């Protein structure tokens, strides 16, 4: 990054990148509507917070299991085509959920839940391929100087879609029902498929064709674990979000604690993303430079405090505020981590390195959702959220102590 005033819209001037963002927007809308509507649907059917945790687990296990091989393919095959295939699978999954909801009364609860978890399993496979490929495809659309700006807009687009998707998901579920909500979700997946096909394929990265898949996967793993900056950043995210993942329990807070129903759930789910959007637009105009490592650690600590505050709150607006502020702080951490990994990784290894990173992200989010559901069933919803926030603070302290290179990292250093 340079000290001169950046062009905040440099990446948006590139047509292929605009189509990429359109795909990202519509696909994220689809997955976020799926997240909020499936979660509330399952909780409506069962009334058990542990079942919400199983949703995250059903998606995380296949995503983690396939991720390393997906990263290998992302460094070997056409990345645009892999993304298109992932979106097609999500389109079929959305249609399947639509059909399950349409015939829910005929299926009965056990068969219906089995169908839902099976579909979520396949969405996990698609996401396992999508994440590393999407990460590796982005730098092929812009030059290195424009990449930080592209990362910022990519992140803010995801957050915009999260706000809209989560909010719309809750509102649609509350006002027109789960069946129509799944229909809207399916249409958005189809639109994302159209956008990705409008991007011309990029050249396949040059690789050593003699290496086996296993050798190439091991090379990617070694690269990540031998780079203290990358491994400390992703481990920080893993454990902080693993313990601070209160989002999976929002249906419980919305229905039983704050008593605001599915409409309130949509607003709560949108709060963190709304905060992240606010910060993302700020970063697009005022990119970080000095002291990025210290800022990242401080923001993760602040995120943990917000989770504790949310767990203690019994007032809807205060709960919204803590989630909003948590989103602001989390966006800074996400931006720094994504930029750090992009700058530290050569192009021919981006798919494999991203696949390792995706395992950590999936673990922190989806397995974090399972941890939250399990902890809530064992110690109660509110104590489990407070415990998670406290553990996030502990993780920040350990990282500050054990990872001096991350603590002193900034984007103006020669390591970029």
N, C-alpha and C positions, 0 to 999 in steps of 0.2 A: 504494500500500500504506500502511496506517496502522500506528502504533506500538502500538495497543491489541492485546490478545491476540485472535487471530483464531479463528473457528469452523473447526476443521480439517476438519469434515465438512459444511460449508455446501452445497457443490455436490451432495453425495451425497443430500441431502434432496429434490432435485428429481427427480420420476419420469422425465421425458423425458431428463434427463442420465444417470440410471442405465441406461436402455435404450441410450443412446449409448455408454456405457462397456462394456456387454455386447456390443454390436456390435464395438467396438474390440478387446475382449479376444478374441473368437472369430475375427475376421478376422486379427488379428495372429498368433494361434496357427496359423492356416492358412498364412500367408505365411512364418512362421519355420520351420515344419515343412518347407515347400516348399524354403526356402533350404538347410537343412542336409542334407536328403535328396537333393535334386537335385545339390548340390555333391559329396557323397560318391559318388553314383551315377555321375556323369560322371568323377570321378577313378578310380573302380573300373574304368570302361570304358577309360580312356585312359592313366592313370598320368602325365598331363602337367599341371603346374601352370598352364601358359598357357591350357589349356582351361577352368580355373576362372575365369580373367580374362575369357574370352569370355562366360561366363554373365552377369557383371556388365555387360559391354558390350551384350549382346543385350537386356537390360532397360533400360539407361540411355538408349540412343539414342532409342527411341520415347517414353520418358517425358519426356525433354528436348524432343524435337521437338513434342510435343503440349501441353506444359505451359502456354505463354502463351495459347493459344486456350482451354484448359481454364479458366484463371483468368478470362478474359473471360466464358465461359459461367456460371461460378460467381457472378459479379456480376450476371448477367442472368436466369438461370433458377432454378427451384426446386432448392435445394441438396440437400434430402433425396432427391429423385428421382435426381439425378446420382450420389450415393453408392450408392443402390440398384442403379443400372445398372452401376457399377464392380464391385460385389460379385458381381453376376450373371455378368459376364465372368470374374472370378476363379473362380467356381464351375465354369464351363464349362472353364476352363484346368486346374483340378484334376482334373476328370473325364477330360480328354484325357491328362494325365500318367498317370493310373491305367490307362487303356486301353493306352498305350504300354508301360508296365511289364508289364502282363498279357500282352502279345504280343511282348515283347522278343526272345525266342529266334527267333521267326519273321521278325522285321524285319531283323536283322543290324545291326552296329554303325553303318555310315554313315547308314542310313535312320533308325535310332533316335536318333542324335545330332541329325540334322536336325530330327526331330520335337520333340525336347526344346527346342532353341534356338528353334524357331518358336513353341512354346507360351510360352516365357519372353518372347519379343518381345511377345506379346499381353498378358501380365501387365504389361509395361512401359507399354503404352498405358493399361490400367486404372489403374495407379498414377499415371500422369501426370495423369489426371482426378481421382483420389481425393484426392491430397495437398492441392491448393489448396482443393478443395471442403470437405474435412473441416476444414481450418483456418478457413475462413469460416463454416462451419455452427456450430461450437462456441459463438461468442459469441451466437448466436441462442437458445441454450438457457438461458443464465444472465444475470444483470445484471452491470454493470461491476464492482461491489464484490466479487462472487463469482468473477469471471473468474480472478484469480490462483490461487485454490484449485482451480478447475476445470482450469486448465492443469497444476497439480501432479498432480492425480489422473489426468488424461488421460495424462500422461507416465509415472506410476508404473504405470498399467494396461498401457501398452504394454510397459514393462519386465517386469512380471509375466508377460505373455504371451510375451515373448521368452525369459525363463528357462524357462518351462514348454514353450513350443514348441520351442526349440532342444534342451532336454534330452530331451523326449519324442521329438523327431525322431530324435536319435541313438540313443536306446534302442529305439525302434520299428524303425528300420532294422537295428540289430544283432540284435534278438531275433525279429522277425516278418517282416522282409524289406521291400523297397522297395514292392512292390505293395500290401500291406496298409497301409503308411504313407501312400501316396498316397490310399487309400480313406478313411482317417481325416481327412486334410487336406480332402478334398472334402466330407465331412459337416460339418466346421466352417465351411466357406464357406456351406453351406446354412443353418446356424444363424445366422450373421451376417446373412444376407439376411432372415431372419424378424425379427430384432431391429430392423433399420433400418426395416422396414415398420410396426413398432409405434410409431414416432415420428410424430406428426402433422406434416405439411408446415408450414414457416414461411413468412411472406410473402416474396415476391421483393423484393430491395432496389430502391428507387426509383432509376432511372437516366435519363439523357438519351437518349431513343430516337433522336434525330437523329444521334448519333455513329455512325460506322462501327466495325466490330470492330477494324480496324487502328488507328484513332485512340484507341480505348479501351485497347488493348494498349500503345501507345506512352506513353499517360498513366501507366499502371502502372509501366512501365520507368523513365520519368523520375522518378517519385516515389521509387523505390528508390535510384536513383543520385544523386539530389540530397539524400538524407538520409544524412549521414555516419554517424550511429549505426547505421542499418539496414545500409548497404552494408559498413561495416567489420566488423560482427558476422557477417554471412553470408560475407564473404570470409575471415575468420579461420577459420570452420568449414570452408569449402571446402578451403583449402590444408592446414590441420592434419590433417583426416581423409583428404584425398587422399594425403598422404604417410605418414600414420600408420595406414593401413587394413590392419593385419595380419590382420584377421578372415578375409579371403578366402583366406588361406594356411593357415588352421587345419587343413584336411584333410591338408595336407602335414606339419605339425607332429605331428598326431595319429597318422598312419600311419607316417611315416618317421623322425621325430626323437625324439618322446616315446614312440612305439610303444604307444599306448593304444587304438587301434582306434576304431570308430564310437561306442562307448559313451563313451570318453574325449573324443571330439570333441564330443558333446552337452554334456558337463560343461564343457569349455573354452568352447564357444559361449555357455553360460549364465552364465559367470563375470562378464562385463562387465555383463550385465543384472541379475544378483544384486546387484552393487555399486551399480548405478543405482537399484534398488528401495530399498535401504537408505537412500540419500541422499534419494530422493523422499519417503519417509515422514517423514524428518527435516525436509525443507523444508515439508511440509504443516503441521507443528506449529511450526516456527521459520522462517517465510518471511524471505527476504533483504530488506534495506532499504538500508543504507549501503554504499558502495563496491562496488556490483555490477560495474562495469566492471573494476576491478582484480582482483576475485575471479575473474571470467571468464578474464582473461588468465593469471592464476596457475594456474588449473585446467587450461587447455589446455597450458601448459608442463609441468605435472605429468603430464598424459596422455602427452605425448611421451616423458618419462623412463620411464614405465611400459612403453611400446612397446619402448624400447631394452632394458629389463630383461627383458621377455618374450623378445625375440630372442636374448639371451645365455643364458637359462635352459635347463638340460637336465634339471631335476627337475620332475615333473608338478605337485606342490603349489606350488612356487615360481612356475611359469608361471601356475597358477590365481590365485595371490595378485596377481601383477602385472596380470592381466586384471581381477580384481575391483576393485582400487584404481583402475585406469583407468576402469572403469564409474562409480565414485563421483565421480571428477573430471569425467567427461564429462557426467553428469547435471546438475551445477551449471551447466556451460556451456550445455547444451540448455535448461534452465529459464530462464536469464537471456535467452538469445537469443529464445526463444518469447515470453516476456513483453514484452520490448522491442519486438518487431515488432507484437504485438497492440496495445500501448498507443500506438504511434506511427502506426498505420494507421486511417483512418476506415472505418466499416462498409461503405460503398458501394464501397470499393476493396480490401477484404480478399482477395477471390478473385484479383485481378490481382497484388497485391503478394505474396501467398503463392505464386503460380505462379512468379514470379521467384525467390523464396526456395527453392521446390521444385527448380528447376533447379540451384541451388548445392548443395542437399542431395543430389540425385541424382548430381550430378557427383562430390561428395566420397565418396559411398558406392559406387555402382555403377562409375563410371569409376575411382574409387580402387581398386576390386577388380581392374579390368583393369590398372591401373598396377602393382599389387602382383604380379599374375601375370606381367606382362611383365618387371618388374625381377628377379623371382625366376628367370626363365628366362635372363636375361642375366648376373646377378652372383651367383646362388645365393640360396636362400631366406633364410638367416640374415643375410647382409650386406644384402639388400634391406630387411629389417625394421628393422635398426639404422639404415640410411641414412634410412628414412622417419621414424623417431623424431627423428633429428638435424634433419632438415628442418622438422619440426613446431616445434622450438625456435627455429629461424631465423625462421619465420613469426610466432611470438609476438613476437620482438624487433622485427621490422619493423612489426607492428601497434601495439605500444607507442609506437614512434617516430612513426609516420605518422597515427595516429588518436587525438588528444588528447581528443576528445569522448567516445569509448568508454572511454578510460582513466579519465576522471573521472566517468563516469555512475553514478548511483544511483537507485533507485526512489522516493526521497522528493523528487526534484527536480521542478520545475515543468514539465519537459518531458513528464511523464506526464499 
